[in-house]
């Protein structure tokens, strides 16, 4: 059975490896987070804080002026609509009072539009939205943190680096996983929402992929174990630059324009260039493993896997991402039915 490092569904309140700006505040100063996105029910009154992902321009509607925005917390995301009246200046004042990544206090009503959940904020019925200073909130309510100790994962990744015996691959890993980079790596998420989308998620995912690759190298001794483990360590390093973690997890400008596979392949290529005597074939193989890690062109890989270790890495990567999604969906199901339908995964049997 493949070991799994945790779900990340519960933040670690005692984790001191990740420092947020609000860690210095007392709980008495905090604006309490009373409701979370995943728990909102249609028709429920909402009065709590959310992070702002983005907002759309103001537009006119039958009764006045309105705007839409996307809100989030550590449990998920939801659309919201602010329904202002004919006082355009008043609506513009509200609209201009906050920007993306701010935290806002929202009072409104949970509902849905075309079966998509949303929050309706109507000042005519005492609905409101106002900015909250970051010093008054606990950011761990908005950005989920791994339930695994970050320092322990850091040490396990360092051990994996030390376990690689190939001289050139070991030098490559040591050049990439410096103390400074490791500090960023263990705090990075693995995605925005798909899987391991929390602080420490990238380290969890990478360690799971390493363990699967170790298992495969034992089952298939023809595989180059050092090449495979090095590929597992390096395949997602571009995600450190692909995502920004503020009051929510978002894609960086570089991540949006280039993506973590290209970013990571360039990082590996530059590190290889600094290693004296690095064999050209080994350099090409380890870069190819990064480039082909998603397996298919339509999933973002510029190349499909072309040798056994690249194939093994792709499937180890894919199985961890898929299993985490299925397990999270099953754990989060709130129904007495024997199955649920997930818009991406399809039917999931619960019993």
N, C-alpha and C positions, 0 to 999 in steps of 0.2 A: 504493500500500500504506500502511495506517495505521501510524504509528510507535507502538511500545509501549515503555514505560519499564522494563521488567524484571519479574522474577517475585517478587522478595522472598524467595526460598527460601533464600538464604545471607546470614546477618547480616554486616554490615560490621564487622570487628574494629577498623578504624582510624577509625571515625566518631566525632568528638568533638562533633557538634552535639546529640547526645542524651546526657544525663548520667544514669546510674543510680547508686543508692547504693553499689553494689559497685565502681564504677570506681576507687575509691581503694585497693582491696585489692591485694595481690600475689597472683600465681597460686599461690604456695606455700601461701597460706592458704585457697584455695578447695577446696570439696568437689567433686571432678570429676564431671561429668555423663557417665556411661559408656553409657547406653542412651536412646533416644528412642522415643516412642510409636509412630511410623510404622514403626519397624524391628522391633518386638516380634513374635515368632513363637510360636504355640501350643506349649506344653510347655517354653518357655524360662524359665530361672530369671531373676528380675528382682532387681536390687539397684542402685538408683539414685535420684535425686531427682526430685520432681515438685512442681508447684504445685497447691494444693487449690482447686478451683472451688467445690464445696459438699459438704456431708455430710448424710446422712439420719439420722433418729433411730434409736437403738438398738432392736432388737426381739429377741424370743426365737425360737430355732429348736430343732431336735431335740436338739442336743448342748449348747446353752448360749445365749449372747447374741452378736449380730453387728450390724454396721452397714455401710452402703454409702456410698461417696463417689465423687466425680468428680475425676480427676487430669488434669493437662495439662502440656505443655511446648511449645516453639516449633513442634513438628512436628504436634501434634494433641491430642486428648483421649481418655481411656479410663476406663471404670468400674472400680472396685475394691471388693472385699468383705473385711471383716475378720471372721474366724470365731473368736470367742472361745469359751471353755469356760463352765462353770457359775459361774465367779467373776465375778458381775455387777459388783462394785466394781472389779475389775481392768480389765474392758472399759470401764467408765465413765471410769477414769483415762486410758486411752489416748484415748478419744473426746474428752475435755475438754482434751487436751494441745495441741491445734492448732485453728485456725479457718480460714475461707475466706481465701485469698490468702497463707496461710503456705506455706512450702516444707517438704516432708517427705522423709525418707529411707525408702524402701520396700524391703522384702525379701519376695518372694513368688514366685508362679508365674503366667506368662501362660497364659491359656486363653480359653474362650468360653462363653457361655450363650445358647442359642437363636440361635446364629450371630452374637452380638454380642461382640466382644473384651472381655476383662476381666482384671484381676489378682486372684488369690486370695491373701490374706494370712492365714496360719494359724500362730498362735504354737505350736501343738502340733508343727509341723515347722520351728521356728525362724524363722517369718515374723514380721516386725515393721514398725512404722511409728513414726517419731519426728520431731519438729520439728527443722529446721535453721535456724540464725540467718542472716538475710539477708546479714550481713557475711561469711559463709563460702561464698557462692555467686556465680556470675556470672549476673545476671538476663537476660543475652542468651541464655542457654540456655532460658529459659522464655517470653520475649516476643521474637518475631522482629523484626528491624530491616531496613528496606529496604536492598537492595544498591545503591541510588542515594544519592548525597551529599545530605543534607538541605538544606544551605546552597545548593547548586546549584538544587534544586527551589524553594526559597524565592525565589531570584532570578528564576527563570523565571516563577513566579506573579506576582511584582511587575512583570515586563515585560508580562505579559498585562493586568494592571490598567492600565498606562500606555498600552497599545495601543488602549484604548477612547476614542473621540473625543467621543461624546455627553457634553455637559457635565454633565447630571444623573446619568447612569449612572456617569460617572467619579467624581463626588463621592460617590455611593453606595458604590462599591467602596473608595474611600479611607477612608470612615468605617468600613467593616466590617474591611478588611484593615489594621488598625493594626499597629505593630511587635509589640505584646503579643499580639494575636490571631494574627498570622502565626506567632509562635513556637509557639503551641499547635496551630495548623492543620497545620504541617509534621510534627509528631510524632504526630498522631492516626491511628488505623487507619480503614479504610473499612468494616470489618465485624468481627464476632466470629470468623466462620469461612467465610463465603460467598466473599468475594473480597477481595484486598488487605488481609488481616487481619494486619497488622504495623505497627509504628511507621513512619510515613512513607507508609503505604498510601493514605491519603486524598489526599495531595499527588500521588502517582503517578496515581491514578484521575482526579483533577481535571484534571491536565495532559493525560492521554490524551483526556478528553472535550473539552477546549479544542481540541486538534489536530483531532479529528474535526469539531467545529463549524466550525473555520476552513475545512476542506476542503468542508463542505457549503455554506458561504456563498459559496465560489468557484464551486461547481457550480450553485448556485441563487442567482443575483445578486438575485432578488426578495426574499430574506431580509434582514432587518435584522441586519447582521453584529455591530454593537455590542450589540444586545439579546441576541443569541445567545451571544456570548462572555461577557457579563456573567452570563447565566443559567448558563453552564457553571461560572463561578467561584463562584457563589452556591448552586447547587442542593443541595449537601451540607454547607453550613457548620454545620448543626445537629448533625452527627456529632461535632464538637468537644466538645459537651456530652452526647452520647448515650452515649459510651463512657468507661469508666475503665480506665486502663492501670496496673496494679500488677505483681504477679507473673504475671498473665494478663490477657487482654482480656475485660472484662465489660461488661454494660449498666448504666449508671448508673440511679439511681432515677428521675431525670427522663426519661431515655431510655426506660425501661420504661413509664412512665405516659403519656408524650406522643409520643415518637418524633421522629426528626431532621427530618422534613418539617415538622411543626407548629412545632418549635423554630426551624428555619431561616426559615420564612415570617414568624414573629414578629420575628426579628432583622432581617430585611430591611424589614419594615413600620416598625419603630421607627427604623431608619436613614433611611428615606424621609421620615418625619415631620420630621426635622431639616434637610432640604434645601429651602431657599427656592426657591419657584417650580417645584417638582417637578410635572410634569403628572399629573393624576389617571389618565389612560389609561396612561401609562408606568408609574406606580406599580402599577396593577392588573396590567399585563402581566408585570412582573418577579416580582411575588408569585405570580401564577398559574403561571409557569414552575417555581418551586420547588414549589408545591403539586401540580402535575401531573407531576412528573419521573418517577414510577414508572409512569405510563401508565394504570393500571387501579385501580379502587377496591379490588379484592381484593389488590392488591400494596401497599396502603398509601397511595395517593394520594387525597386528599379530592375531587379533581376530575380528570377526564380532559383531556388537551391539547385546546385549542379554537382554536389559531391556528398557522400554520406554524412559527414559531420554537419554540413549546412542543413541537410534534410532533418537530422536529429534535433538540431537547435530550433528549427522552425516549429516542429511539432511539440517540443518541450515548452516553448513559448506559448503556443496556441492552447495547449491543454491546461496550463495554469490560468490563462485568461478566461477560457470557457468555463472551467470548473468553478472559479471564483464567482462568475456571473450566475451560474445555475444555483450554487449554494446560497448566495446572497438573496436571489429571488425566492427560493424555497423558504429560507429563514424569515424573510420579510412578508410572506403571504399571510393575509388576515382573512381567512375564509374557512368554512367547514366543508367546502367542495373538495373532491379528490384531486383536482388539478386547477391550475391557473393558466391564462394565456399571456405570454410575455411578447411585446411587440417586436422584439429582436430575436428571441430564442424560440418562440412558438409555444406549444403546450408543454407544461412542466408538471409532472406527476408528483403529488405531495405526500403520498402515504408509503 
